[in-house]
Amino acid sequence: MECGVCTNTPRDFPHAEGLVARHGSARRCRLGPGAGGGVGGPGGEAGARDRADTRHRRHQRAAWVDARELELLPIQYFHLVFTLPDALDRLVQYHPSAVYAALMRAAAETLQTFARKRWDGDLGIVAVLHTWGQTLQLHPHVHCLVTGGALKRDGSAFVRAPQNFRFPTLALSPVFRAIFLRALEHLRAVGTLAGGPPELADHGDWKQLLIRLHRHDWVVHAEAPFDAPQHLIRYLGRYVNRVAIANHRILDLDDGRVTFRYRDNRCKDPHSRRPRDACACPARNSCAASCSTCCRRASTKCATTACSPAAGARPT
């Protein structure tokens, strides 16, 4: 799995006021298809290596969670999610690193732009990149844990957000879109996106894509504020230093197809357990997801084939 973790959180504080800002740095970890834990049974040298790698990743996740919890302030926090439109999926498959980096920077810049206009300060942000969903289909989005307030630009004070404050997602969405598309056009102008999808090689086709993206409503989702953000830190920690799919979700591997379980996130009833469906897809799709990349040498089928419900599973 490739995950981007961007930390920008005040720390080493005696109390919430009079904070000293300390800016972290973006970190990226990569686990290739040989990192273990994915498709395949335990056994022999490979199985032992997989189990050792799994234990190592578990320790890394625990260390990451502990470090983030030490950075938390005694204030309310917000959870926001920034999602790329699926019209960009093909471009992501050819240039994942460049597009993911632009996505994370755009999400952070959108939030900081809002904070500087409202509070003349900088937010503390922990951002984690997710690149696929439960069915291993490409779904790039960034989870942001955001402080309920900002440190003044001159460092003189920490301004708390009111208890009834909510981030205005309808106002954030067009700002996010504008910042990302500006970054995307810059990447194309400097040649970073050269050798991309053939259907975007022509300048006219590229402009048509930009027009569609400008007309598209970009999704920015915000959860209600919460005073104990540790549970979100632990949730995000599950996606740091891991492969695409855990062994316990895999039901069968037969004739080049993997059958695995996934949660149906369309179930909105908070009082019921979300049903688990079964999904079958080509094994090569799972490998591509576990690397979090679909390189140019990968076939179009590998990059875009949708999972189909397994026999006996409810249609999705």
Buried (B, 14 or more C-beta within 10 A) or exposed (E): BBBBBBBBBBBEBEEBEEBEBBEBEBEBBEBEBEBBBBBBEEEEEEEEEBEEBBEEBEEBBEEBBEBBEEBBBEBBBBBBBBBBBEEBBBBBBBBBBBBBBBBBBBBBBBBBBBBBEBBEBBBBBBBBBBBBBBBBBBBBBBBBBBBBBBBBEEEEBBBBBEEEBEBEBEEBBBBBBBBBBEBBEEBBEEEBBEEBBEEBEEEEEBEEBEEEBEEBEBBBBBEEBBEEBEEBBBBBBEBBBBBBBEBEBBBEBEEEBBBBBBBEEEEEEEEEEBEEBBBBBBBBBBBBBBBBBBEEEBEEEBBBBEBEBBEEBEEE
